[in-house]
Amino acid sequence: MSEHAHDNHTGPIQNPKQLWWTAVAAFVVPVALIMGLVAYVSRDAKPQAGVTNPELATAQRIQKVGTVELRDANRPLASGAEVYKAQCAACHDAGLVGAPKFGDKAAWAPRLGQGFEALVQSALKGKGAMGAQGGGAFRDLEIARAVAHMANAGGGNFPEPQPAEGAK
């Protein structure tokens, strides 16, 4: 075999020193590229797509899950009319989302047939589009008073609930 044929079949590495430098470069270059990409990606805070105010988005993500609110346990009970104005009028005055309008005897007639306790439970636990009213700004007894106020305006004849004797 000629010397010329042997040269054509060998690789670019001709001696051990070139082999050593090639092996080092094959390890160091990819590691340096990876480190450069990591530094580029992590160098600045990048907002989420569609977020115009990153500080507000961060504050919303780390907000407290629950809160504690202290109320005066000795405050006087609100009347049904007061609770209705504060809590119920927004939907029941306009009849929003199927809510029976205040004073509409035709809309209240089938509901009155269910009885007062069923109406109170529907108000406390929620029904249809109406969310649960229990556990909010008013005591359950005050919500019951508002139910009596609305039902009586719609043709019912329910007395306004009073606190139990031991609860006074």
FENUR-V518199 format. One record per residue. RES is the residue in three letters. OMEGA is omega in whole degrees, -180 to 180 (NA if undefined). D_CENTER is the distance of its C-alpha to the mean C-alpha in Angstrom with 1 decimal. Layout:
BEGIN
<<RES	OMEGA	D_CENTER> <RES	OMEGA	D_CENTER>>
END
This chain:
BEGIN
<<MET	-176	81.0> <SER	179	81.2> <GLU	-179	79.5> <HIS	-180	77.8> <ALA	-180	76.1> <HIS	-179	74.7> <ASP	-179	73.1> <ASN	-176	71.2> <HIS	178	69.4> <THR	-178	68.1> <GLY	-179	64.7> <PRO	-178	63.9> <ILE	-175	64.1> <GLN	-177	67.7> <ASN	-178	67.8> <PRO	179	65.8> <LYS	177	64.7> <GLN	178	63.0> <LEU	180	61.4> <TRP	180	60.0> <TRP	178	58.6> <THR	179	57.0> <ALA	179	55.3> <VAL	-179	54.0> <ALA	179	52.7> <ALA	177	51.0> <PHE	-173	48.9> <VAL	-176	48.5> <VAL	178	47.6> <PRO	179	44.5> <VAL	179	43.3> <ALA	177	43.7> <LEU	179	41.9> <ILE	179	38.9> <MET	178	38.8> <GLY	177	39.0> <LEU	178	36.1> <VAL	179	34.0> <ALA	179	35.0> <TYR	-177	34.3> <VAL	-174	30.8> <SER	-174	29.8> <ARG	-179	31.6> <ASP	173	28.9> <ALA	-179	25.2> <LYS	-179	24.1> <PRO	177	21.0> <GLN	177	18.8> <ALA	178	20.0> <GLY	180	18.7> <VAL	-179	17.6> <THR	-179	19.9> <ASN	-176	19.1> <PRO	180	18.7> <GLU	178	18.8> <LEU	179	15.7> <ALA	178	13.9> <THR	180	15.1> <ALA	179	14.2> <GLN	-180	10.5> <ARG	-176	10.8> <ILE	-180	12.9> <GLN	179	11.5> <LYS	-180	12.0> <VAL	-178	9.8> <GLY	178	11.6> <THR	176	14.3> <VAL	180	17.7> <GLU	179	19.2> <LEU	179	22.9> <ARG	178	24.5> <ASP	-179	28.1> <ALA	-177	28.9> <ASN	180	32.2> <ARG	180	31.2> <PRO	179	32.9> <LEU	177	31.1> <ALA	178	30.2> <SER	179	32.0> <GLY	180	30.7> <ALA	179	31.3> <GLU	179	29.4> <VAL	178	26.3> <TYR	-180	26.7> <LYS	-175	26.9> <ALA	-169	23.9> <GLN	-167	21.5> <CYS	-171	23.0> <ALA	-176	25.1> <ALA	-179	22.4> <CYS	-173	22.3> <HIS	175	25.6> <ASP	-177	27.8> <ALA	-177	27.0> <GLY	-178	26.4> <LEU	173	23.1> <VAL	175	21.8> <GLY	178	24.6> <ALA	178	24.5> <PRO	-179	28.2> <LYS	178	29.6> <PHE	178	31.0> <GLY	-180	34.7> <ASP	-175	34.7> <LYS	-180	37.0> <ALA	-180	36.8> <ALA	-177	33.0> <TRP	-175	33.0> <ALA	179	36.1> <PRO	180	34.4> <ARG	179	31.7> <LEU	179	34.4> <GLY	179	36.2> <GLN	-179	33.4> <GLY	-176	34.2> <PHE	-177	32.7> <GLU	178	30.9> <ALA	178	29.2> <LEU	180	28.0> <VAL	180	26.7> <GLN	177	24.9> <SER	179	23.3> <ALA	-177	22.1> <LEU	-175	20.9> <LYS	-179	19.1> <GLY	179	18.2> <LYS	-179	20.0> <GLY	-179	19.5> <ALA	-180	17.3> <MET	177	17.5> <GLY	179	14.7> <ALA	-180	16.1> <GLN	180	18.0> <GLY	177	19.0> <GLY	-179	17.9> <GLY	-176	17.1> <ALA	-177	19.6> <PHE	176	22.5> <ARG	179	24.2> <ASP	179	24.6> <LEU	179	28.2> <GLU	176	27.3> <ILE	178	25.0> <ALA	178	28.1> <ARG	178	30.3> <ALA	177	28.2> <VAL	179	28.4> <ALA	179	32.2> <HIS	-179	32.5> <MET	-178	30.9> <ALA	179	32.8> <ASN	177	36.0> <ALA	179	35.7> <GLY	176	35.3> <GLY	179	38.5> <GLY	179	37.6> <ASN	-178	39.6> <PHE	176	37.4> <PRO	177	38.2> <GLU	-178	35.6> <PRO	179	34.3> <GLN	179	35.7> <PRO	177	34.7> <ALA	-176	36.7> <GLU	-179	39.9> <GLY	-177	38.7> <ALA	180	35.4> <LYS	NA	37.3>>
END
